[in-house]
Amino acid sequence: MDVPEEIIQRVCHKDERAYEELFRLAWDQAVRTCWLILRHQHDAEEAAQDAFIKLYVHRQHLKDVRAFRNWFYRILANTALDKVRKRKTVIDIDGIRISNQNNDILQAERRMLIDEAMRHLSYGERTAVVLVHFIGYTETEAAEVAGWKLGKLKYRLNRARRVLAREINEEVKNGVDKEGGSVCLTCSTRR
């Protein structure tokens, strides 16, 4: 999340225009982060909106501008997980795909495999994967952002990696797409 420190400083001093600018600069990344955890667009947008409200209400508590990124991702992750805890119905995420901005067929196939495998993770495991592999935090930073001890993050990350590897290997081994044709993942052709 690339937000200039000057804007964050102004937000901490209750500058309304700076908050609007922060919202504009960080909204897409906030929704994407929540979506990667929740796997539901409407819930992701609600969680991101709730996180921005929490940021607005508690903005004066941020003393170190350099800590903003960790502080805000912690708010995002916790808000998304709160939404999971409050959820009473199970959301069907089978039809949801990670958007692919690259038209390369091989890359698209890999993204689909990852997306399908992510369905098999718990929300805690998914949060660990998102923070470390999508956002780019170190394990220590991710544990801090999620509010977990490092051991808990490592456990969830290890379990997530095992589940993802198993599910992706199963898909590759089967090599069958939804139309029933065989897909060659190394050469990007359908047989």
N, C-alpha and C positions, 0 to 999 in steps of 0.2 A: 504494500500500500504506500504509494508515493505521495505523501502530503507534506508540503513544506513546513518546517518547524515554526516559521513565523505565523502561519495560520493556526497551528495547534496552540501556540502561545496566546494568540488573540482569543481563541475559543475558551481557554482557561480563564481569561479575564472577562468572560461573558459578552464578547463581541458577537452580536447576532449575525452580522454579515459574514464573519469568519465561519460561524457554525453552518450557515447555508452553503458556503464554499466547500467546507469539509464534507458535508453531506453529498454534494454534487461529485466531488472527487472520489469519495470512498464507497458510494452506494453500490455500484456494480460488483466490486470485490466483496463487499459485505454480503450481498445476496448470494453470490457464487459460493462463498465459504459456508453459509447456512445451508444452501442447497446440497452441497457435497456431504453434509452431515445428515440432513433430513430427507433428501431425495424426493422432495415435493415442492414445486415452485411456489404455490400460494403460501405454504407454511414457511418457506425460506424468506419470502418477502415480508411476512408478518414478523418473523424472528429478527430480521435485519432492522425493521422499523422499530421494534421494541428495544433493540440494542441501541439504536440512535437516541431513543427517548431516554434510556438509562444514562447514556453518555452525556446528554444535555443536562439532566437533573444533577449528575454527580461530577460535572466537568471541573468544578473548582477544587476537587480532591486530587487532581493530577498535578503533582508538584514538579516532576521532571519531564520535560517535553520529549526527551529521548525515549522515555518509557511508554509513550503513547501507543505505539504499535502493539506491544505485548498486552497492555492494558485493554485496548479495544478488542483484540482477538480473544482475550479471555471473556470479555462481555459477550461477544458474538457466540463463542462456543457454549458458554453457560446458558445463554438465552435459548439457543437451539436445543440444548439438552433439556431445559425446563419445558420446552414445548413437547418434547418426546414424553417426558414424565406425565404431563397433563393430558396427553392424547388418549382418547378412550377407544378409538377405532383403529384398525390396522389399515394403513394406506397401501394400495396396490402400486408398487413402484416398478413392476415388470415392464411397463411401456415407456418408462423414462430413460433417456439416454444422455450421457455426457455429450454436450455439444462439441462438434469437431470443426474447427476453423480451417484445418488443413485438408485439402482435397485428395491427398495421397491415399490410395486405396489401402495399402498395407497399414498405414498409420490409423486409418478409420477402423480396420479390422481389429487392430490391437486395442484401440479405445473401447470397442464394443465388448471385447473379451474382458477387459478390466471392469467395465460397467456391469456386465453380467455377474462377475465374481464379487463385486462390491455388495450385491444384494444379500450375500451370505454372511455379512459382517454385522455384529451388534452395533448400536449407535456409539458406544464407547470406543470400539475398535475402529469404526469409521472415522470418529473424531481424531483419534491418534494418527491414522493414515493421512487424513486431510492436513493436519497441522504439520506433520513431518514431510510428507511427500508432495503435497500440493502447494502449501504455503511456504515451505522451505525452512521451518524452524529446526534447530538442533533438538535432540531428545530432551535435554535439560530445559530449553526454552519452552518446548511444547508441554512438558509436564507442568511448568509454572503457569502457562497460559490456561491450561485445562483445570488447574487447581488440584492436580494429583501429585502424589509422590513419584519420584523418578522410576521406582520399581513398578508401580502400577502402570505407568505409561509404557515401559519396556515390555511388560507382560502383555498388554493389549496390542502393542505393535507387533510383537513376535507372533501372537496368536493370529492376528490379522494377516501377517505375511504368509503363515502356513496355510490359512484358509484360501487366500488369494492364489497362492502357488498351486494348491490342490485343484481348485476350481478352474483355473486357467489351463493347467495341464490336462484336465479332463476334457475341456472344450477342444483343445488342440488335438488331443488323441482321437476324439470323436470326429472332428473335422467336418461336421455336417452343419450347413446353414439352415435357416428356417424354410427354405424352398425345397429342402431335401437334397440339394447338390453338395458335392464335396468342395471344400475351399482349401486351396493351397496357401498357407500363410507365408511361406518363404518366397513364392513367386507371384503372389497376388492374382492368381487366375482361378476361375471356376472350372471344375472338371465335370 
